[in-house]
Each structure stands twice: as structure tokens, then as C-alpha cells.
Amino acid sequence: MAKRAERNGVARHEGDATQFALDPVLTAAWLYYEEGLKQDEIAARFGISRATVFNLLQKARDEGAVSVSIDVARIGALRLAQRLCQATGVAECYIVPAIGNDRPVTERIGALGARVLERRITPQSVLGVAWGRTVMALSQTLAALHLPGTSIAQITGSAIGTYDFSPELCTSNIAVKVGGRCVNMLAPGIVSSADVKRLLMAEPIVAQHFALLRGCDITLFGVTDLGEGTSLMHSGFMTEPTLADYRAHGAVGFVSGYFFDKEGRPVLTDLDARHLSMPREDFLAVPTRICVGGGPSKIAAIAAMLRGGYANVLVTDETTARAVLATFDGRAGAI
């Protein structure tokens, strides 16, 4: 029979220390989530600090030993989300509460977006992915799935840049987490002339890529504003003169290769004849179009994007949701 000892009023077994030494992360997670012990009790049992227990539980979540599931359907049923759906025509809306930790809003939206995507993607899905900071944040918090039959395909062409949310990286990150096939677009996002674009589009490997995109059942994308801090310029994807030209034509936002004005109508310039991205008509035909994005600078762009019907599933934060709703209601403080 195993001997027992008392430490700070908590019974300890000789075998406890051995089990803890073999796998402290899994042992702490099991005792906390399955056995219902408090963090103080686990700390006392193993003679460690409460902070150490907290770090072990965090590591268990990070490593995938523990999966905490939130019913996102209930988040979509919140009154603010329902009002935004009614006002904008978007089919589903999921909103990160204003009260939370000090993580950047992109990371918080990305985490909720990951939960939404996990519910929608299937073993046969073809998921089209556009790049962006929030899409990258989503890819980093996506649960490990085993869906080898899925295809994760890049929506827009590539660009030379040092940023850490490139089209290739967003696509490959999600493919790794999902366990599916990664299909990067083997072509630049912007070419030197319309003739070069036509030649590239005729190449079999590029034509096959766009044929795959026409079979998408889900697209995932962020939304970009055209202000001074826009990622379009800082990523190296476009130049300031190019963006100034779009702004001069009334553009207020950008998603997945498409510029649009405040009413969501397409804004075209000479660049569009040189830009390789999923054709707009194909994009709008995708059954599930998930937009993840938020923050003060993107309010006008998100409102216009919704007017244009680019997304039918929106994942955003509470402050942005209220501001977007106010632009549709014509008054502040609608909720």
C-alpha cells in the first residue's frame, strides 16, 4: 500500500511525485480539468508555487493536451450580433466582448475566428485563404485537426516582403493545423502588364489553381482600410501612389484582391488588369465567406464591405460591431 504524507493539509502519495516528474504538464491538466482540484491544491500536493501550476496549465492548452471548447453558436445569438445581422444582411456574426485581456484585438478576433472555422470546415472542404494580420492570428490559434481530404488554397498571388502574414504563410499555417493539402499560388500578385497576366493565366498550373478556387465551399479573409497604417503598403504589396489612385476613385477598403467604395461597389483602376486574384464573381459565389477583422481604423471599411456583400459570416470585436451598426442605423448607441 502506498504511503501517504501531509503537506499544508493536503494528502500526498509517494507515487504522486513520480507521476508528476514523468509528465508535469499532463498531470497538472488532468488534476485540474478532470479531477476538479484547485490550482492551490495542486501546488500544495507537489510542493510547487501556484504560478508554476498556472504556467503548466497554459502549456497544456498551448500543446493541445487540453482543448477548451466554447459554444460559438451562443456567441452568435447575442443581441448585438443579431442586430448587426438584421441591419447588414450578413447571415452570421460573432463578436469578441469588449471586456477581456490585454492582447491585441487582432489576436482576440483571430482566436474567435478559429473556433468559427473549426465548426465549418469539413473533410472535403476547399478553403480559400487571403492574407492579413487577423488571418495569421487565426491560423496560430486553430486547433489541430485531422482532415487530410481538405485543400487550403491561396486566393491571391504572392509578393516580395518581409512581413509575417504573407499569403503563403497564412495558407500553409492553416494547412498544417488542419492536416490538409496546402496549395499556394505559384504566381506573383501583381505583374508588370495586362499581357503578362493573360500569359500567366494561360499557364496550366495557374489555370488549375483558379479552377480549384472555383470549387471553394469556404473563403477566409481579413479586411483592410486604406489609411496611413494600411498593411497593403507596409507589407510591400502596393505602393502609396497606387493606393492614392484608388482613394481618388473613392475606395475605402480592400478584401481578397478587391477595392470598394463606401457603398461596397467595386473600384477599379489600371492595376486590376495586372492583379492576380480569385475573380470577384467566383468569390461571391462561394457559399461561406468568413471575414475576420476589427479595430477603430477598419470601421468604415467593414461597413462598406458588408454593404457590398463580400462576407456572409463576420467575426469582429464589440466596439467595432457597435460602430458599424451605428453607420447602418444612422445613430450612435443603438444597443
Stockholm file with secondary structure:
# STOCKHOLM 1.0

chainA/1-335         MAKRAERNGVARHEGDATQFALDPVLTAAWLYYEEGLKQDEIAARFGISRATVFNLLQKARDEGAVSVSIDVARIGALRLAQRLCQATGVAECYIVPAIGNDRPVTERIGALGARVLERRITPQSVLGVAWGRTVMALSQTLAALHLPGTSIAQITGSAIGTYDFSPELCTSNIAVKVGGRCVNMLAPGIVSSADVKRLLMAEPIVAQHFALLRGCDITLFGVTDLGEGTSLMHSGFMTEPTLADYRAHGAVGFVSGYFFDKEGRPVLTDLDARHLSMPREDFLAVPTRICVGGGPSKIAAIAAMLRGGYANVLVTDETTARAVLATFDGRAGAI
#=GR chainA/1-335 SS CCCEEEETTEEEEHHHHHHHHHCHHHHHHIIIIISCCCHHHHHHHHTCCHHHHHHHHHHHHHTTSSCCCCCHHHHHTSHHHHHHHHHHCCSEEEEECSSSCSSCHHHHHHHHHHHHHHHHCCTTCEEEECCCHHHHHHHHHCCCCCCTTCEEEESBCBCCCCCSSCHHHHHHHHHHHHTCEEECCCSBSBCSCHHHHHHHHHSHHHHHHHHHHTTCSEEEECCEECSTTCHHHHTTSSCHHHHHHHHHTTEEEEETTEEEETTSCBCCCGGGGGBCBCCHHHHHTCSEEEEECCSGGGHHHHHHHHHTTCCSEEEEEHHHHHHHHHHHHTSSCCC
#=GC SS_cons         CCCEEEETTEEEEHHHHHHHHHCHHHHHHIIIIISCCCHHHHHHHHTCCHHHHHHHHHHHHHTTSSCCCCCHHHHHTSHHHHHHHHHHCCSEEEEECSSSCSSCHHHHHHHHHHHHHHHHCCTTCEEEECCCHHHHHHHHHCCCCCCTTCEEEESBCBCCCCCSSCHHHHHHHHHHHHTCEEECCCSBSBCSCHHHHHHHHHSHHHHHHHHHHTTCSEEEECCEECSTTCHHHHTTSSCHHHHHHHHHTTEEEEETTEEEETTSCBCCCGGGGGBCBCCHHHHHTCSEEEEECCSGGGHHHHHHHHHTTCCSEEEEEHHHHHHHHHHHHTSSCCC
//
